[in-house]
């Protein structure tokens, strides 16, 4: 279970974000961070796999590495100070819609949808929206979605192909280049297994209709 030790490790890491400190505290990382996080993922995965059998059931394959890719970054600190997992069909790096979980020292971040879309996939989503613009509006305006996430997020394009312009009169979501939702709430009330997995699943339930809709573009 996630405890105060989880947060304490991440706070200490933020102050000592270098390889020597991390190696000296490797056992703390394993015991206070990695193992509790994997146990949490194991609690979540049965329901997610039931929703979509293409999601891999192994929690280790859902968890992202704590090591940062610093090759093209000005920030050369080697470790993330947030622990992350992705649940998508065929793996966390899939181009298909999925679910996201991140936990830092203070907050839980829960969301899903499509974060990274290449040109061909984006065109498929826009074609799907064009078939019935009301459908995506109904999903993101549903009470459960709004209560948990507020609104659909995503960077918007400044221009559209002419063929999609008439759809913009029915929904401005046709301009989106990403289609995702994200909620953030404090971690402290959920220390020691105090309903954390249940709260995360409430949010995943709220984003499930969006993922089911977006998946239609890839069938």
ChimeraX commands (.cxc) that place a marker at each C-alpha (Angstrom):
marker #1 position 0.00,0.00,0.00 radius 0.5
marker #1 position 1.04,3.62,-0.53 radius 0.5
marker #1 position 2.23,5.21,2.72 radius 0.5
marker #1 position 3.91,8.38,3.95 radius 0.5
marker #1 position 7.21,6.66,3.13 radius 0.5
marker #1 position 6.29,6.82,-0.58 radius 0.5
marker #1 position 6.03,10.61,-0.41 radius 0.5
marker #1 position 9.12,10.94,1.78 radius 0.5
marker #1 position 11.24,9.06,-0.74 radius 0.5
marker #1 position 10.11,11.28,-3.63 radius 0.5
marker #1 position 10.72,14.45,-1.59 radius 0.5
marker #1 position 14.22,13.23,-0.72 radius 0.5
marker #1 position 14.84,12.31,-4.36 radius 0.5
marker #1 position 13.85,15.80,-5.46 radius 0.5
marker #1 position 16.54,17.21,-3.16 radius 0.5
marker #1 position 19.15,14.62,-4.16 radius 0.5
marker #1 position 18.42,13.89,-7.81 radius 0.5
marker #1 position 21.69,12.25,-8.81 radius 0.5
marker #1 position 22.91,8.74,-9.41 radius 0.5
marker #1 position 25.06,8.36,-6.29 radius 0.5
marker #1 position 22.18,9.16,-3.94 radius 0.5
marker #1 position 19.77,6.94,-5.82 radius 0.5
marker #1 position 22.13,3.98,-5.78 radius 0.5
marker #1 position 22.73,4.45,-2.05 radius 0.5
marker #1 position 18.95,4.46,-1.52 radius 0.5
marker #1 position 18.06,1.69,-3.96 radius 0.5
marker #1 position 16.51,-0.49,-1.24 radius 0.5
marker #1 position 14.33,2.41,-0.16 radius 0.5
marker #1 position 13.21,2.84,-3.76 radius 0.5
marker #1 position 12.32,-0.84,-4.04 radius 0.5
marker #1 position 10.55,-1.09,-0.68 radius 0.5
marker #1 position 8.90,2.31,-0.32 radius 0.5
marker #1 position 8.10,3.17,-3.93 radius 0.5
marker #1 position 8.32,0.46,-6.55 radius 0.5
marker #1 position 6.76,-2.46,-4.67 radius 0.5
marker #1 position 3.78,-0.49,-3.27 radius 0.5
marker #1 position 3.13,1.05,-6.68 radius 0.5
marker #1 position 3.23,-2.32,-8.44 radius 0.5
marker #1 position 0.87,-3.73,-5.81 radius 0.5
marker #1 position -1.54,-0.89,-6.55 radius 0.5
marker #1 position -1.35,-1.61,-10.28 radius 0.5
marker #1 position -2.08,-5.25,-9.57 radius 0.5
marker #1 position -5.29,-4.20,-7.83 radius 0.5
marker #1 position -6.37,-2.11,-10.83 radius 0.5
marker #1 position -5.49,-4.44,-13.68 radius 0.5
marker #1 position -8.21,-7.14,-13.34 radius 0.5
marker #1 position -10.99,-4.62,-14.01 radius 0.5
marker #1 position -9.07,-2.92,-16.82 radius 0.5
marker #1 position -8.32,-6.24,-18.50 radius 0.5
marker #1 position -11.98,-7.16,-18.20 radius 0.5
marker #1 position -12.90,-3.93,-19.99 radius 0.5
marker #1 position -10.32,-4.52,-22.73 radius 0.5
marker #1 position -8.66,-7.92,-23.08 radius 0.5
marker #1 position -5.83,-6.34,-25.11 radius 0.5
marker #1 position -4.48,-4.59,-21.99 radius 0.5
marker #1 position -1.48,-6.54,-20.65 radius 0.5
marker #1 position -2.10,-8.04,-17.18 radius 0.5
marker #1 position 1.49,-7.65,-15.95 radius 0.5
marker #1 position 1.88,-4.59,-13.64 radius 0.5
marker #1 position 5.62,-4.39,-14.43 radius 0.5
marker #1 position 4.77,-3.79,-18.09 radius 0.5
marker #1 position 2.42,-0.95,-17.15 radius 0.5
marker #1 position 4.89,0.94,-14.96 radius 0.5
marker #1 position 7.18,3.49,-16.59 radius 0.5
marker #1 position 10.83,3.66,-15.64 radius 0.5
marker #1 position 11.83,6.20,-13.03 radius 0.5
marker #1 position 14.90,7.06,-15.13 radius 0.5
marker #1 position 14.46,10.15,-17.28 radius 0.5
marker #1 position 15.50,10.34,-20.92 radius 0.5
marker #1 position 17.84,13.33,-20.74 radius 0.5
marker #1 position 19.34,13.09,-24.24 radius 0.5
marker #1 position 17.37,16.03,-25.64 radius 0.5
marker #1 position 16.48,17.81,-22.40 radius 0.5
marker #1 position 18.04,20.87,-20.79 radius 0.5
marker #1 position 17.11,19.33,-17.43 radius 0.5
marker #1 position 19.80,16.73,-16.81 radius 0.5
marker #1 position 18.45,15.36,-13.53 radius 0.5
marker #1 position 18.40,11.59,-14.07 radius 0.5
marker #1 position 15.19,10.58,-12.26 radius 0.5
marker #1 position 11.51,11.43,-12.40 radius 0.5
marker #1 position 9.94,12.63,-9.17 radius 0.5
marker #1 position 6.60,11.15,-10.17 radius 0.5
marker #1 position 5.84,7.44,-10.59 radius 0.5
marker #1 position 3.77,6.67,-13.68 radius 0.5
marker #1 position 1.87,3.83,-15.33 radius 0.5
marker #1 position -0.01,3.46,-18.59 radius 0.5
marker #1 position -2.70,0.92,-19.42 radius 0.5
marker #1 position -3.25,0.71,-23.17 radius 0.5
marker #1 position -3.99,-2.17,-25.54 radius 0.5
marker #1 position -0.75,-4.08,-26.29 radius 0.5
marker #1 position 1.34,-1.99,-23.89 radius 0.5
marker #1 position 1.86,1.39,-22.28 radius 0.5
marker #1 position 3.47,2.90,-25.40 radius 0.5
marker #1 position 0.58,1.94,-27.67 radius 0.5
marker #1 position -0.95,4.54,-30.01 radius 0.5
marker #1 position -4.40,3.32,-28.93 radius 0.5
marker #1 position -6.53,5.01,-26.24 radius 0.5
marker #1 position -5.71,4.02,-22.68 radius 0.5
marker #1 position -5.65,4.93,-19.01 radius 0.5
marker #1 position -2.97,6.85,-17.11 radius 0.5
marker #1 position -1.90,6.97,-13.47 radius 0.5
marker #1 position 0.81,9.12,-11.93 radius 0.5
marker #1 position 1.62,9.66,-8.26 radius 0.5
marker #1 position 4.05,12.28,-6.99 radius 0.5
marker #1 position 4.92,13.22,-3.43 radius 0.5
marker #1 position 1.69,15.18,-2.92 radius 0.5
marker #1 position -0.84,14.34,-5.60 radius 0.5
marker #1 position -2.48,11.61,-7.64 radius 0.5
marker #1 position -2.94,12.19,-11.36 radius 0.5
marker #1 position -5.55,10.04,-13.11 radius 0.5
marker #1 position -6.64,10.26,-16.71 radius 0.5
marker #1 position -6.73,8.70,-20.10 radius 0.5
marker #1 position -7.62,9.02,-23.74 radius 0.5
marker #1 position -5.14,9.87,-26.47 radius 0.5
marker #1 position -2.06,11.95,-25.61 radius 0.5
marker #1 position 0.16,11.42,-28.65 radius 0.5
marker #1 position -1.38,11.32,-32.12 radius 0.5
marker #1 position 0.45,11.16,-35.42 radius 0.5
marker #1 position -1.06,12.58,-38.59 radius 0.5
marker #1 position -2.72,9.38,-39.88 radius 0.5
marker #1 position -4.26,8.55,-36.50 radius 0.5
marker #1 position -5.49,12.12,-36.01 radius 0.5
marker #1 position -7.20,12.01,-39.39 radius 0.5
marker #1 position -8.99,8.80,-38.35 radius 0.5
marker #1 position -10.27,10.46,-35.18 radius 0.5
marker #1 position -11.51,13.50,-37.11 radius 0.5
marker #1 position -13.26,11.25,-39.60 radius 0.5
marker #1 position -14.93,9.47,-36.69 radius 0.5
marker #1 position -16.09,12.78,-35.22 radius 0.5
marker #1 position -17.40,13.81,-38.63 radius 0.5
marker #1 position -19.73,10.82,-38.76 radius 0.5
marker #1 position -21.74,12.12,-35.79 radius 0.5
marker #1 position -20.35,15.21,-34.00 radius 0.5
marker #1 position -23.00,14.94,-31.29 radius 0.5
marker #1 position -21.58,11.62,-30.08 radius 0.5
marker #1 position -18.29,12.97,-28.73 radius 0.5
marker #1 position -20.08,16.06,-27.34 radius 0.5
marker #1 position -22.46,13.81,-25.41 radius 0.5
marker #1 position -19.55,11.81,-23.97 radius 0.5
marker #1 position -17.52,14.76,-22.69 radius 0.5
marker #1 position -20.60,16.64,-21.47 radius 0.5
marker #1 position -21.97,13.66,-19.52 radius 0.5
marker #1 position -22.40,14.35,-15.81 radius 0.5
marker #1 position -19.98,11.61,-14.70 radius 0.5
marker #1 position -17.25,12.85,-17.05 radius 0.5
marker #1 position -17.65,16.49,-16.03 radius 0.5
marker #1 position -17.75,15.70,-12.30 radius 0.5
marker #1 position -14.50,13.74,-12.50 radius 0.5
marker #1 position -12.53,15.66,-15.13 radius 0.5
marker #1 position -14.22,18.95,-15.85 radius 0.5
marker #1 position -13.52,18.98,-19.56 radius 0.5
marker #1 position -11.73,17.22,-22.39 radius 0.5
marker #1 position -8.19,18.49,-22.82 radius 0.5
marker #1 position -5.86,18.66,-25.78 radius 0.5
marker #1 position -3.82,21.05,-27.87 radius 0.5
marker #1 position -5.83,22.51,-30.76 radius 0.5
marker #1 position -4.83,23.06,-34.37 radius 0.5
marker #1 position -5.02,26.55,-35.81 radius 0.5
marker #1 position -6.09,25.26,-39.22 radius 0.5
marker #1 position -8.22,22.39,-40.51 radius 0.5
marker #1 position -8.50,20.60,-43.81 radius 0.5
marker #1 position -11.39,22.16,-45.74 radius 0.5
marker #1 position -13.33,18.92,-45.58 radius 0.5
marker #1 position -13.58,19.17,-41.78 radius 0.5
marker #1 position -14.58,22.85,-41.57 radius 0.5
marker #1 position -18.36,22.21,-41.66 radius 0.5
marker #1 position -17.97,19.94,-38.62 radius 0.5
marker #1 position -16.42,22.78,-36.63 radius 0.5
marker #1 position -19.83,24.46,-36.57 radius 0.5
marker #1 position -21.15,21.46,-34.62 radius 0.5
marker #1 position -18.17,20.79,-32.35 radius 0.5
marker #1 position -14.89,22.63,-31.85 radius 0.5
marker #1 position -13.36,19.32,-30.74 radius 0.5
marker #1 position -12.63,18.68,-34.42 radius 0.5
marker #1 position -9.71,21.11,-33.93 radius 0.5
marker #1 position -8.17,18.96,-31.19 radius 0.5
marker #1 position -4.80,17.32,-31.80 radius 0.5
marker #1 position -5.09,15.41,-28.51 radius 0.5
marker #1 position -8.11,13.91,-26.79 radius 0.5
marker #1 position -7.54,13.26,-23.10 radius 0.5
marker #1 position -8.84,13.99,-19.62 radius 0.5
marker #1 position -6.88,14.41,-16.40 radius 0.5
marker #1 position -7.82,14.79,-12.75 radius 0.5
marker #1 position -5.54,15.67,-9.83 radius 0.5
marker #1 position -6.26,15.19,-6.14 radius 0.5
marker #1 position -4.23,14.95,-2.90 radius 0.5
marker #1 position -2.47,11.72,-2.02 radius 0.5
marker #1 position -2.39,12.09,1.77 radius 0.5
marker #1 position -6.03,11.03,2.44 radius 0.5
marker #1 position -5.32,7.74,0.68 radius 0.5
marker #1 position -2.23,6.66,2.63 radius 0.5
marker #1 position -2.26,3.08,3.94 radius 0.5
marker #1 position -4.66,1.77,1.29 radius 0.5
marker #1 position -7.50,4.03,2.37 radius 0.5
marker #1 position -9.69,3.55,-0.72 radius 0.5
marker #1 position -7.02,4.56,-3.25 radius 0.5
marker #1 position -7.65,1.85,-5.85 radius 0.5
marker #1 position -11.42,2.43,-5.59 radius 0.5
marker #1 position -11.02,6.17,-6.19 radius 0.5
marker #1 position -8.77,5.60,-9.18 radius 0.5
marker #1 position -11.28,3.16,-10.66 radius 0.5
marker #1 position -14.06,5.74,-10.27 radius 0.5
marker #1 position -12.06,8.04,-12.54 radius 0.5
marker #1 position -11.19,5.26,-14.97 radius 0.5
marker #1 position -14.90,4.38,-15.15 radius 0.5
marker #1 position -15.64,7.98,-16.08 radius 0.5
marker #1 position -13.16,7.93,-18.95 radius 0.5
marker #1 position -14.12,4.47,-20.20 radius 0.5
marker #1 position -16.82,5.75,-22.63 radius 0.5
marker #1 position -14.33,8.16,-24.20 radius 0.5
marker #1 position -11.80,5.37,-24.77 radius 0.5
marker #1 position -14.48,3.09,-26.20 radius 0.5
marker #1 position -15.50,5.86,-28.60 radius 0.5
marker #1 position -11.92,6.70,-29.70 radius 0.5
marker #1 position -11.15,3.01,-30.23 radius 0.5
marker #1 position -13.75,2.94,-33.02 radius 0.5
marker #1 position -11.38,4.94,-35.19 radius 0.5
marker #1 position -8.83,2.12,-35.10 radius 0.5
marker #1 position -11.12,-0.85,-35.75 radius 0.5
marker link #1:1,2 radius 0.2
marker link #1:2,3 radius 0.2
marker link #1:3,4 radius 0.2
marker link #1:4,5 radius 0.2
marker link #1:5,6 radius 0.2
marker link #1:6,7 radius 0.2
marker link #1:7,8 radius 0.2
marker link #1:8,9 radius 0.2
marker link #1:9,10 radius 0.2
marker link #1:10,11 radius 0.2
marker link #1:11,12 radius 0.2
marker link #1:12,13 radius 0.2
marker link #1:13,14 radius 0.2
marker link #1:14,15 radius 0.2
marker link #1:15,16 radius 0.2
marker link #1:16,17 radius 0.2
marker link #1:17,18 radius 0.2
marker link #1:18,19 radius 0.2
marker link #1:19,20 radius 0.2
marker link #1:20,21 radius 0.2
marker link #1:21,22 radius 0.2
marker link #1:22,23 radius 0.2
marker link #1:23,24 radius 0.2
marker link #1:24,25 radius 0.2
marker link #1:25,26 radius 0.2
marker link #1:26,27 radius 0.2
marker link #1:27,28 radius 0.2
marker link #1:28,29 radius 0.2
marker link #1:29,30 radius 0.2
marker link #1:30,31 radius 0.2
marker link #1:31,32 radius 0.2
marker link #1:32,33 radius 0.2
marker link #1:33,34 radius 0.2
marker link #1:34,35 radius 0.2
marker link #1:35,36 radius 0.2
marker link #1:36,37 radius 0.2
marker link #1:37,38 radius 0.2
marker link #1:38,39 radius 0.2
marker link #1:39,40 radius 0.2
marker link #1:40,41 radius 0.2
marker link #1:41,42 radius 0.2
marker link #1:42,43 radius 0.2
marker link #1:43,44 radius 0.2
marker link #1:44,45 radius 0.2
marker link #1:45,46 radius 0.2
marker link #1:46,47 radius 0.2
marker link #1:47,48 radius 0.2
marker link #1:48,49 radius 0.2
marker link #1:49,50 radius 0.2
marker link #1:50,51 radius 0.2
marker link #1:51,52 radius 0.2
marker link #1:52,53 radius 0.2
marker link #1:53,54 radius 0.2
marker link #1:54,55 radius 0.2
marker link #1:55,56 radius 0.2
marker link #1:56,57 radius 0.2
marker link #1:57,58 radius 0.2
marker link #1:58,59 radius 0.2
marker link #1:59,60 radius 0.2
marker link #1:60,61 radius 0.2
marker link #1:61,62 radius 0.2
marker link #1:62,63 radius 0.2
marker link #1:63,64 radius 0.2
marker link #1:64,65 radius 0.2
marker link #1:65,66 radius 0.2
marker link #1:66,67 radius 0.2
marker link #1:67,68 radius 0.2
marker link #1:68,69 radius 0.2
marker link #1:69,70 radius 0.2
marker link #1:70,71 radius 0.2
marker link #1:71,72 radius 0.2
marker link #1:72,73 radius 0.2
marker link #1:73,74 radius 0.2
marker link #1:74,75 radius 0.2
marker link #1:75,76 radius 0.2
marker link #1:76,77 radius 0.2
marker link #1:77,78 radius 0.2
marker link #1:78,79 radius 0.2
marker link #1:79,80 radius 0.2
marker link #1:80,81 radius 0.2
marker link #1:81,82 radius 0.2
marker link #1:82,83 radius 0.2
marker link #1:83,84 radius 0.2
marker link #1:84,85 radius 0.2
marker link #1:85,86 radius 0.2
marker link #1:86,87 radius 0.2
marker link #1:87,88 radius 0.2
marker link #1:88,89 radius 0.2
marker link #1:89,90 radius 0.2
marker link #1:90,91 radius 0.2
marker link #1:91,92 radius 0.2
marker link #1:92,93 radius 0.2
marker link #1:93,94 radius 0.2
marker link #1:94,95 radius 0.2
marker link #1:95,96 radius 0.2
marker link #1:96,97 radius 0.2
marker link #1:97,98 radius 0.2
marker link #1:98,99 radius 0.2
marker link #1:99,100 radius 0.2
marker link #1:100,101 radius 0.2
marker link #1:101,102 radius 0.2
marker link #1:102,103 radius 0.2
marker link #1:103,104 radius 0.2
marker link #1:104,105 radius 0.2
marker link #1:105,106 radius 0.2
marker link #1:106,107 radius 0.2
marker link #1:107,108 radius 0.2
marker link #1:108,109 radius 0.2
marker link #1:109,110 radius 0.2
marker link #1:110,111 radius 0.2
marker link #1:111,112 radius 0.2
marker link #1:112,113 radius 0.2
marker link #1:113,114 radius 0.2
marker link #1:114,115 radius 0.2
marker link #1:115,116 radius 0.2
marker link #1:116,117 radius 0.2
marker link #1:117,118 radius 0.2
marker link #1:118,119 radius 0.2
marker link #1:119,120 radius 0.2
marker link #1:120,121 radius 0.2
marker link #1:121,122 radius 0.2
marker link #1:122,123 radius 0.2
marker link #1:123,124 radius 0.2
marker link #1:124,125 radius 0.2
marker link #1:125,126 radius 0.2
marker link #1:126,127 radius 0.2
marker link #1:127,128 radius 0.2
marker link #1:128,129 radius 0.2
marker link #1:129,130 radius 0.2
marker link #1:130,131 radius 0.2
marker link #1:131,132 radius 0.2
marker link #1:132,133 radius 0.2
marker link #1:133,134 radius 0.2
marker link #1:134,135 radius 0.2
marker link #1:135,136 radius 0.2
marker link #1:136,137 radius 0.2
marker link #1:137,138 radius 0.2
marker link #1:138,139 radius 0.2
marker link #1:139,140 radius 0.2
marker link #1:140,141 radius 0.2
marker link #1:141,142 radius 0.2
marker link #1:142,143 radius 0.2
marker link #1:143,144 radius 0.2
marker link #1:144,145 radius 0.2
marker link #1:145,146 radius 0.2
marker link #1:146,147 radius 0.2
marker link #1:147,148 radius 0.2
marker link #1:148,149 radius 0.2
marker link #1:149,150 radius 0.2
marker link #1:150,151 radius 0.2
marker link #1:151,152 radius 0.2
marker link #1:152,153 radius 0.2
marker link #1:153,154 radius 0.2
marker link #1:154,155 radius 0.2
marker link #1:155,156 radius 0.2
marker link #1:156,157 radius 0.2
marker link #1:157,158 radius 0.2
marker link #1:158,159 radius 0.2
marker link #1:159,160 radius 0.2
marker link #1:160,161 radius 0.2
marker link #1:161,162 radius 0.2
marker link #1:162,163 radius 0.2
marker link #1:163,164 radius 0.2
marker link #1:164,165 radius 0.2
marker link #1:165,166 radius 0.2
marker link #1:166,167 radius 0.2
marker link #1:167,168 radius 0.2
marker link #1:168,169 radius 0.2
marker link #1:169,170 radius 0.2
marker link #1:170,171 radius 0.2
marker link #1:171,172 radius 0.2
marker link #1:172,173 radius 0.2
marker link #1:173,174 radius 0.2
marker link #1:174,175 radius 0.2
marker link #1:175,176 radius 0.2
marker link #1:176,177 radius 0.2
marker link #1:177,178 radius 0.2
marker link #1:178,179 radius 0.2
marker link #1:179,180 radius 0.2
marker link #1:180,181 radius 0.2
marker link #1:181,182 radius 0.2
marker link #1:182,183 radius 0.2
marker link #1:183,184 radius 0.2
marker link #1:184,185 radius 0.2
marker link #1:185,186 radius 0.2
marker link #1:186,187 radius 0.2
marker link #1:187,188 radius 0.2
marker link #1:188,189 radius 0.2
marker link #1:189,190 radius 0.2
marker link #1:190,191 radius 0.2
marker link #1:191,192 radius 0.2
marker link #1:192,193 radius 0.2
marker link #1:193,194 radius 0.2
marker link #1:194,195 radius 0.2
marker link #1:195,196 radius 0.2
marker link #1:196,197 radius 0.2
marker link #1:197,198 radius 0.2
marker link #1:198,199 radius 0.2
marker link #1:199,200 radius 0.2
marker link #1:200,201 radius 0.2
marker link #1:201,202 radius 0.2
marker link #1:202,203 radius 0.2
marker link #1:203,204 radius 0.2
marker link #1:204,205 radius 0.2
marker link #1:205,206 radius 0.2
marker link #1:206,207 radius 0.2
marker link #1:207,208 radius 0.2
marker link #1:208,209 radius 0.2
marker link #1:209,210 radius 0.2
marker link #1:210,211 radius 0.2
marker link #1:211,212 radius 0.2
marker link #1:212,213 radius 0.2
marker link #1:213,214 radius 0.2
marker link #1:214,215 radius 0.2
marker link #1:215,216 radius 0.2
marker link #1:216,217 radius 0.2
marker link #1:217,218 radius 0.2
marker link #1:218,219 radius 0.2
view
